[in-house]
Amino acid sequence: MTRGQEVKTGEQVAKASTKLLGKQQRNADGGRKLSFLLKGFLWGSGFMGTTLLSAAVGTWLALYTPLSQIVLPFLPSSLESLKQEGLQQLGSYSLGRPVNILVMGIDRVEGTEGSEIFGGRSDTMLLVRFDPELENKRVNMLSIPRDTQVLIPDVGLTKVNDANVYGGGKLAAEVVSETLNDVPVDRYVRITTDTFRELVDAVGGVNVFVPYDMKYKDETQDLEIDLEEGWQVLDGDQAEQFARFRNDEFGDIGRVQRQQVLLKALREKVQSPAIIPRLPNLISLVQEHIDTDLSWEEMLALMNFSRQLEKDHLNMVMLPGRFSDAGEYNRSYWLVSNQEKNRVMQDFFGVEPPLQVLGDGESGAIAPQRLRIAIQNATNENGIAGQMSRYLMTEDFTNTYLARDYSDILDHTQIIVQRGDLEAANLLLDVIGVGRVEASSIGEIESDITIRVGRDWLEAMEETE
């Protein structure tokens, strides 16, 4: 199927459900509504709310648990053969091509039931790409700030989190596709935001570093946030406070960053064997909290893909842009940088820039002199961040600044691709000679690249003396 023929969302998806799958394509009826039990299994083994958890849970299910005891009771009668054959049959379901799925955390509409509970604004929006065609399978995740300015037909300029209110998951997927260079959006998943809180409690909390005291109270929203600085295990309510805090200079973008921090912490938690006894409870927990147009076969294919995913083959990046200036619009927006967006969509989603920008001589890459690099000391030696800054100056990386020391000691230097510029990060890796590139947006918010200097840099410097 050519790119122009890609199925995106809605009724068209239902007609071509099995085209996402590999050789095993049976009993699929794509867009049918999932039963509550099926929805629970999707969360437990496929997404866990953000698809980040699929790799960990899928692996443990496949390798360390009797599948029949945990998953098979939830399967519909249409997959009777899988019930009988169990784990051996799971491997026959596979992705036939790269798949892009829009995952949305939706504010529950109080006083409603059934699908109407998913009619609120999207508090979290992630576009996730599962790519089976690369030699090393990867998952690329793009965080879309909820204040991102978009154009919705018959509505006008507004924020992307309004799309679900006006037209549900189908319209939200179409708006995201059009905003991001017509990237195909094959399926969508909607989850109520209160589910994340319950999930954190169900796994026993998550270990997170709170970078500063977070205190805020809004009686109109019945919201009170009270977190102290430092490493701590957050329960579900505290994790929600951490994610929702906006009372700082970074507003919605700070929320996006903290959401990624929480997702990484939750992923680490479910990679422990201790999670196995909790799986049946996790599956049951979210039976009424998820809505999707994925079929059963597609979910099994995603689970099988996740079993083969290496831990470090998960990339997270935030949609690049800037805050709107005061008075620029009648409300605050996150304004997408088209140049940087083109680079991110090409590097992480395989989407070529629009025709009008091809051949114009411009590139999303930033020259070394303009690359804004934040440097954090992640060792127990004083002055290391300054030493790194001076070294980079000699290599023409002149736009550096020292950020506060990192909260942990690292054996390996991290080069964090804050704004999705992998080319620049790999150039820095070559210049520094040590470290690892990490595609995520958990570094210094105002930087293009954040370098957390680890012990390997100390060792390299000692060898050159």
C-alpha positions in Angstrom: 0.0 0.0 0.0 1.5 3.4 -1.0 1.7 6.3 1.4 -1.2 8.1 -0.4 -3.4 5.1 0.2 -2.6 4.8 3.9 -5.7 4.3 6.0 -5.8 6.9 8.7 -8.8 6.7 11.1 -12.5 6.1 11.6 -14.6 4.0 9.2 -11.8 3.6 6.7 -9.7 1.9 9.4 -12.4 -0.6 10.1 -12.4 -1.6 6.4 -8.7 -2.3 6.3 -7.9 -3.5 9.8 -5.8 -6.5 8.9 -3.4 -4.4 6.7 -1.5 -3.5 9.8 -0.7 -7.2 10.3 1.8 -9.6 8.9 1.0 -13.1 7.6 -1.4 -14.0 10.3 -4.6 -12.1 9.5 -7.7 -13.9 10.6 -10.9 -13.0 12.5 -10.0 -9.3 12.3 -12.9 -6.9 12.1 -10.9 -3.8 12.9 -13.2 -1.0 14.0 -15.6 -3.0 16.1 -16.1 -1.8 19.7 -14.1 -3.8 22.2 -15.7 -5.5 25.1 -14.8 -4.3 28.6 -12.7 -7.4 29.1 -10.8 -6.8 25.8 -10.1 -3.2 26.8 -8.6 -4.4 30.0 -6.3 -6.8 28.2 -5.2 -4.0 25.8 -4.1 -1.9 28.8 -2.5 -4.7 30.6 -0.4 -6.2 27.8 -0.4 -3.7 25.0 -0.3 -0.1 26.2 -0.6 0.4 30.0 -2.0 3.8 29.1 0.9 5.1 27.0 2.3 2.1 25.1 5.5 2.6 27.1 4.6 -0.2 29.3 3.9 -2.7 26.5 7.5 -3.8 26.2 7.9 -4.6 29.8 4.6 -6.2 30.5 4.6 -8.0 27.1 8.0 -9.5 27.9 7.1 -10.6 31.3 3.9 -12.2 30.1 5.7 -14.0 27.4 8.7 -15.2 29.2 7.9 -15.6 32.9 4.2 -16.3 33.3 1.7 -19.0 32.3 -0.2 -17.0 29.7 -3.3 -19.1 30.1 -3.6 -18.1 33.8 -3.5 -14.4 33.2 -4.4 -13.4 29.7 -6.4 -16.3 28.2 -9.5 -15.9 30.4 -10.0 -12.4 28.9 -9.9 -13.5 25.2 -13.2 -13.6 23.2 -14.6 -16.8 21.8 -13.5 -15.7 18.3 -9.9 -16.5 19.3 -10.7 -20.0 20.6 -7.6 -21.4 18.9 -5.4 -19.1 20.8 -7.1 -20.1 24.0 -6.3 -23.7 23.3 -2.7 -23.2 21.9 -1.7 -20.5 24.3 1.7 -18.8 24.1 2.9 -20.7 21.0 0.1 -19.1 18.9 1.0 -15.6 20.1 4.1 -15.4 17.9 2.0 -15.8 14.7 0.6 -12.3 15.0 3.0 -9.6 13.8 3.0 -6.1 12.4 3.2 -6.0 8.6 4.5 -2.4 8.4 5.2 0.6 10.6 2.1 1.6 12.7 1.3 5.1 14.1 -1.1 5.2 17.1 -2.5 8.4 18.7 -2.7 7.9 22.5 -4.8 10.4 24.4 -5.3 10.9 28.1 -8.8 12.4 28.3 -10.4 14.4 31.1 -13.4 12.2 32.2 -16.8 13.9 31.7 -18.5 13.6 35.0 -22.1 12.4 35.2 -21.8 10.4 32.0 -21.5 6.7 31.2 -20.2 4.5 28.4 -18.3 6.1 25.6 -19.5 9.6 26.7 -17.0 9.6 29.5 -14.3 10.1 26.8 -15.8 13.4 25.5 -13.6 15.8 27.4 -10.4 17.6 26.4 -7.2 15.7 26.0 -4.8 16.4 28.8 -2.1 14.3 27.3 -1.5 13.5 23.6 1.2 11.1 22.2 1.8 9.9 18.7 3.6 6.6 18.9 5.3 4.8 16.0 6.0 1.0 16.2 8.5 0.3 13.5 9.1 -3.4 12.6 11.1 -2.6 9.4 14.3 -1.4 11.1 17.0 -3.9 11.8 16.6 -3.1 15.4 12.9 -2.6 16.2 12.1 0.7 17.7 9.2 2.7 19.2 9.3 6.5 18.7 7.0 8.7 20.8 6.1 12.3 20.1 4.6 14.3 22.9 2.2 17.0 21.6 1.7 19.8 24.1 -2.0 20.3 24.7 -1.7 24.0 24.1 -0.4 23.4 20.5 -2.2 25.8 18.1 -4.0 23.9 15.3 -6.7 24.6 12.7 -9.9 22.6 13.1 -12.3 22.7 10.2 -15.5 24.6 11.0 -13.9 25.7 14.3 -10.9 27.8 13.4 -7.7 28.3 15.3 -7.7 26.6 18.7 -5.8 24.3 20.9 -5.2 20.7 19.9 -6.8 19.4 23.1 -10.1 20.7 21.8 -10.2 18.3 18.9 -11.5 15.4 20.9 -14.4 17.5 22.2 -15.5 18.5 18.7 -15.2 15.2 17.0 -13.8 12.5 19.2 -10.8 10.3 18.5 -11.4 10.3 14.7 -11.2 14.1 14.4 -8.3 14.3 16.9 -6.4 11.9 14.7 -7.2 13.9 11.5 -6.1 17.2 13.1 -2.8 15.7 14.3 -2.2 14.2 10.9 -2.8 17.5 9.1 -0.7 19.4 11.6 2.3 17.0 11.3 2.9 16.9 7.5 0.0 14.4 6.8 1.6 11.7 8.9 -0.6 8.6 8.7 -2.5 8.0 12.0 -3.6 4.3 11.8 -5.4 3.9 15.1 -6.2 5.8 18.3 -6.5 5.0 22.0 -8.3 7.1 24.5 -7.8 6.7 28.2 -9.3 8.6 31.1 -6.7 10.5 33.0 -7.8 9.2 36.4 -6.7 5.8 35.2 -3.1 6.8 35.5 -3.5 7.6 39.2 -5.1 4.2 39.9 -2.4 2.5 37.8 0.4 4.1 39.9 -1.2 2.9 43.1 -1.7 -0.6 41.7 2.0 -1.0 40.9 3.0 0.3 44.4 4.1 3.9 43.4 6.9 5.2 41.3 10.4 6.6 42.2 10.7 10.1 41.0 13.0 13.1 41.7 11.0 16.3 42.4 13.3 19.1 41.2 11.9 21.8 43.5 9.1 22.3 46.0 5.7 22.2 44.2 3.0 23.9 46.1 -0.2 25.2 44.5 -3.9 25.4 45.4 -6.9 26.1 43.2 -10.2 25.7 45.0 -12.2 26.2 41.8 -10.7 23.0 40.4 -10.5 21.2 43.8 -6.8 21.0 43.2 -4.1 21.1 45.8 -0.5 20.2 45.0 2.1 19.8 47.8 5.3 18.1 46.9 8.7 18.5 48.4 12.0 18.6 46.6 14.0 15.4 46.4 13.8 11.7 45.5 10.7 10.0 46.7 8.2 7.3 45.9 5.0 9.0 44.6 1.6 7.3 45.0 -1.1 7.8 42.4 -2.4 11.1 43.8 1.1 12.6 44.2 2.1 11.4 40.7 -1.0 13.3 39.3 0.1 16.4 41.3 3.6 16.1 39.8 2.2 15.8 36.3 -0.4 18.6 36.6 1.7 21.3 38.3 1.9 24.4 36.1 2.7 27.1 38.5 6.2 27.8 37.0 7.6 29.7 34.1 7.3 26.7 31.7 3.6 26.0 32.0 2.3 23.4 29.6 5.8 22.4 28.4 6.9 21.7 31.9 3.9 19.4 32.2 5.0 17.5 29.1 8.4 17.0 30.5 7.2 15.8 33.8 4.8 13.4 32.0 7.8 11.9 30.2 9.7 11.6 33.6 6.7 9.7 35.1 6.4 7.4 32.1 10.0 6.5 32.3 9.7 5.8 36.1 6.6 3.7 35.5 8.3 1.8 32.8 11.2 1.0 35.2 8.7 -0.2 37.9 6.9 -2.7 35.6 10.2 -4.2 34.5 10.5 -5.8 37.9 9.4 -9.4 38.4 7.4 -8.2 41.3 4.8 -6.8 38.9 3.7 -10.3 37.8 1.3 -11.1 40.6 -0.3 -7.7 40.1 -1.2 -8.2 36.4 -4.7 -9.7 36.8 -5.6 -6.7 39.0 -4.1 -4.3 36.5 -6.1 -5.8 33.6 -9.3 -5.6 35.6 -8.6 -2.1 36.9 -9.0 -0.4 33.5 -11.7 -2.4 31.9 -14.0 0.7 31.8 -11.3 3.3 31.2 -10.1 2.8 27.6 -11.6 3.3 24.1 -9.8 2.3 20.9 -10.4 1.2 17.3 -7.6 -1.5 17.5 -8.7 -5.0 16.8 -7.8 -8.0 19.0 -5.4 -9.3 16.3 -3.7 -5.9 16.1 -3.3 -5.8 19.9 -1.7 -9.3 19.9 0.7 -8.2 17.1 1.7 -5.1 19.2 2.3 -7.3 22.2 4.5 -9.7 20.2 6.4 -6.7 18.8 6.9 -5.4 22.3 8.4 -8.7 23.5 11.2 -8.2 21.0 11.9 -4.6 21.9 15.2 -3.7 23.5 15.1 -1.4 26.5 17.0 1.4 24.9 15.1 1.3 21.6 12.5 3.7 22.8 12.8 7.3 21.8 10.7 10.2 23.2 10.7 13.7 21.8 8.5 16.8 22.2 7.0 18.7 19.3 9.4 21.7 18.9 8.0 25.2 19.1 7.7 28.3 21.3 5.3 30.0 23.6 3.1 32.7 22.1 4.0 36.2 23.2 1.7 38.3 25.4 -0.9 39.9 23.2 0.0 37.8 20.1 -3.3 35.9 20.3 -6.3 36.1 22.5 -5.2 33.0 24.4 -1.8 31.4 25.1 -0.5 28.8 22.6 2.4 26.5 21.9 3.4 27.6 18.3 5.0 24.8 16.3 8.4 25.5 14.7 7.8 24.3 11.1 11.5 23.9 10.4 12.2 21.8 13.4 8.9 19.9 13.0 9.9 18.9 9.5 13.2 17.4 10.9 11.4 15.5 13.7 8.8 14.1 11.4 11.4 12.9 8.9 13.8 11.5 11.5 11.3 9.8 13.8 8.2 9.1 11.6 9.7 8.8 8.1 7.6 11.6 6.7 9.1 13.9 4.1 8.8 17.7 4.4 6.0 19.4 2.4 6.9 19.9 -1.3 7.1 23.7 -0.9 10.1 23.4 1.5 12.0 20.8 -0.4 15.0 22.1 -2.2 14.9 25.6 -0.5 18.3 25.1 1.0 17.1 25.1 4.6 17.6 22.4 7.1 16.3 21.7 10.5 19.8 21.1 11.8 21.3 23.9 13.9 24.9 25.0 13.4 27.3 24.2 16.3 27.7 27.9 17.2 23.9 28.3 17.5 23.2 25.0 19.3 22.1 25.9 22.9 23.7 23.3 25.2 22.9 22.9 28.8 25.5 21.1 30.9 24.8 19.3 34.2 27.3 17.7 36.5 26.3 14.1 37.2 29.5 13.2 39.1 30.7 13.8 42.7 33.5 16.0 41.5 33.1 19.8 41.6 33.8 21.8 38.4 33.1 19.1 35.9 30.3 20.9 34.1 32.6 24.0 33.7 35.4 21.7 32.4 33.0 20.3 29.7 31.8 23.8 28.7 35.4 25.0 28.2 36.2 21.9 26.1 33.2 22.4 23.9 34.2 26.1 23.4 37.4 24.9 21.8 35.3 22.7 19.4 33.2 25.8 18.3 30.2 24.9 20.5 30.1 28.4 22.0 26.4 28.6 23.1 26.7 26.6 26.3 25.5 27.3 29.8 25.8 25.5 33.2 22.6 24.1 34.7 22.1 22.8 38.3 23.8 19.6 39.1 21.9 16.5 38.1 20.1 14.6 40.9 22.0 11.4 40.5 25.5 10.1 39.8 25.9 8.6 36.3 28.5 6.2 35.1 27.9 7.2 31.5 27.4 10.7 30.1 24.0 11.4 28.7 23.5 13.5 25.6 19.8 14.3 25.7 18.1 15.3 22.5 15.7 17.8 24.0 14.3 19.1 20.7 14.7 16.0 18.5 18.0 17.0 16.7 19.6 13.6 16.5 22.2 14.8 14.0 23.5 17.4 16.4 23.5 14.9 19.3 25.6 12.4 17.4 28.0 15.2 16.4 28.4 16.0 20.0 29.0 12.4 20.8 31.8 12.3 18.3 33.3 15.4 19.7 33.1 14.3 23.3 34.2 10.8 22.7 32.1 9.2 25.5 28.5 8.9 26.5 25.2 7.8 25.0 22.6 9.7 23.0 19.1 9.6 24.6 16.2 10.8 22.5 13.8 12.3 25.1 12.7 15.7 26.4 13.6 15.3 30.0 16.7 17.6 29.9 16.8 21.4 30.5 13.6 22.8 28.9 15.3 25.8 27.3 18.1 23.8 25.7 18.5 22.1 22.3 20.7 19.5 23.9 21.4 18.7 27.5 24.6 17.0 28.5 24.7 15.2 31.9 28.4 14.7 32.4 29.1 11.3 33.9 32.1 9.4 35.3 33.2 8.2 31.9 34.2 11.8 31.1 36.3 12.0 34.3 38.1 8.8 33.3 38.7 10.0 29.8 40.2 13.3 31.1 42.5 11.4 33.5 43.8 9.3 30.6 44.7 12.4 28.6 46.7 14.1 31.4 
